[in-house]
């Protein structure tokens, strides 16, 4: 009897995983080359699904791969595209901040002024990164998922 109970518990756990969505950046695809100042297609598959509510996600372009969190003066460098949401019921059925279909690659050579002046890069490997807030199964606060695609920043 214990064997059958364990098998049933395992099958229920696997079926729960089958219903969960995997957060994915669909566009731009891994390995896409994007020129500074160019518009590029953006499409993100939210983690929202049956029994998983999604709230907001932020889109960043990191110049180094995302690492584990720890106190740091320079956790990451890059560019903030914005905070967006996808409609999902019941968590966020009608969000006012839908993601645009296209984003614009910043030109790092011309960013900011003063001590924030830009720098030059050619064929640099960057990381288009999405951090998404979500909740499921009685989360104590929001959980955060991480997805990123590698893109090539083609020269300034």
C-alpha positions in Angstrom: 0.0 0.0 0.0 2.8 2.4 0.8 4.4 1.7 -2.6 1.2 2.7 -4.4 0.8 5.9 -2.2 4.4 6.9 -3.2 3.7 6.2 -6.9 0.6 8.3 -6.8 2.4 11.2 -4.9 5.2 11.1 -7.5 2.7 11.1 -10.4 0.8 14.1 -8.9 4.1 16.0 -8.5 5.1 15.3 -12.1 1.7 16.4 -13.4 2.1 19.7 -11.4 5.4 20.3 -13.2 3.8 19.6 -16.6 1.3 22.5 -16.0 4.0 25.0 -15.0 5.2 27.4 -17.7 9.0 27.9 -18.1 9.9 31.6 -18.4 11.5 32.1 -21.8 12.7 34.9 -23.9 11.4 33.9 -27.4 12.8 37.0 -29.2 15.5 37.9 -29.8 16.8 34.3 -30.0 20.1 33.3 -28.4 23.0 34.4 -30.6 21.2 37.3 -32.3 23.4 40.2 -33.4 22.0 43.7 -32.6 23.5 47.0 -33.6 23.5 50.0 -31.3 20.5 52.1 -31.8 18.6 49.4 -33.7 15.1 48.3 -32.8 14.7 44.5 -32.2 11.7 42.2 -31.7 11.0 41.3 -28.1 8.8 38.4 -26.9 8.7 36.9 -23.5 6.8 33.8 -22.3 5.8 34.5 -18.7 5.8 31.9 -16.0 2.1 32.5 -15.4 0.0 29.3 -15.8 -2.5 27.2 -13.9 -1.9 27.8 -10.1 1.0 30.3 -10.9 0.3 34.0 -10.9 2.7 36.5 -12.5 2.9 40.1 -11.5 5.7 42.2 -13.0 8.9 41.5 -14.8 11.9 43.7 -15.5 14.0 43.6 -18.6 17.7 44.4 -18.4 20.7 44.2 -20.8 23.6 43.0 -18.7 27.2 43.3 -20.0 28.2 40.2 -17.9 26.3 37.0 -17.1 23.8 37.2 -14.2 25.4 35.9 -11.0 24.1 34.9 -7.6 23.1 37.7 -5.3 25.4 39.0 -2.7 26.3 42.4 -1.4 28.4 44.2 -4.0 29.2 47.7 -5.1 29.0 46.6 -8.7 26.6 43.7 -8.9 26.0 44.3 -12.6 26.4 46.8 -15.4 24.1 47.3 -18.3 20.9 49.0 -19.3 17.3 48.9 -17.9 14.6 48.6 -20.5 11.6 48.7 -18.2 9.1 46.9 -16.0 6.2 45.1 -17.7 3.4 42.6 -17.1 1.4 40.0 -19.0 -2.3 39.4 -18.4 -3.0 36.3 -16.3 -6.0 35.4 -14.2 -6.5 35.8 -11.3 -3.1 37.4 -10.4 -3.0 40.3 -12.9 -5.9 40.1 -15.3 -5.6 43.6 -16.9 -2.1 45.0 -16.5 -1.5 48.7 -17.6 2.2 48.0 -18.4 2.3 45.5 -21.3 5.7 45.0 -22.9 6.3 46.6 -26.3 6.8 44.3 -29.3 10.1 46.0 -30.0 12.9 47.3 -27.9 15.8 49.6 -28.8 19.4 48.6 -28.3 21.2 51.4 -26.5 24.3 53.0 -27.8 26.7 52.6 -24.9 29.2 55.1 -26.5 26.7 57.9 -26.0 25.0 57.1 -22.7 24.9 59.7 -19.9 27.3 62.5 -19.2 29.7 63.5 -16.5 31.1 60.5 -14.6 28.6 58.3 -16.5 30.1 58.7 -20.0 29.8 55.8 -22.2 32.3 53.3 -23.6 33.0 51.5 -26.9 32.4 47.9 -27.6 32.5 45.8 -30.8 31.1 42.2 -31.1 30.5 42.1 -27.3 28.6 39.3 -25.7 25.6 40.8 -23.7 22.8 39.1 -21.7 19.2 40.2 -22.3 17.8 39.3 -18.9 14.3 39.1 -17.5 13.5 38.9 -13.7 9.9 38.0 -13.1 7.8 38.3 -9.9 5.4 35.4 -9.4 3.6 33.4 -6.7 2.4 29.9 -6.4 1.4 27.3 -3.7 1.1 29.8 -0.9 4.3 31.7 -1.6 5.6 33.8 1.3 6.1 37.0 -0.7 6.9 36.9 -4.4 9.2 34.4 -5.9 11.6 35.6 -8.6 12.5 33.8 -11.8 15.5 34.5 -14.1 15.7 34.0 -17.8 18.3 35.4 -20.2 19.4 35.1 -23.8 22.9 35.9 -25.1 23.0 38.6 -27.7 25.9 40.1 -29.7 26.3 43.9 -29.4 27.8 44.8 -32.7 30.0 47.8 -32.3 30.2 51.4 -31.3 
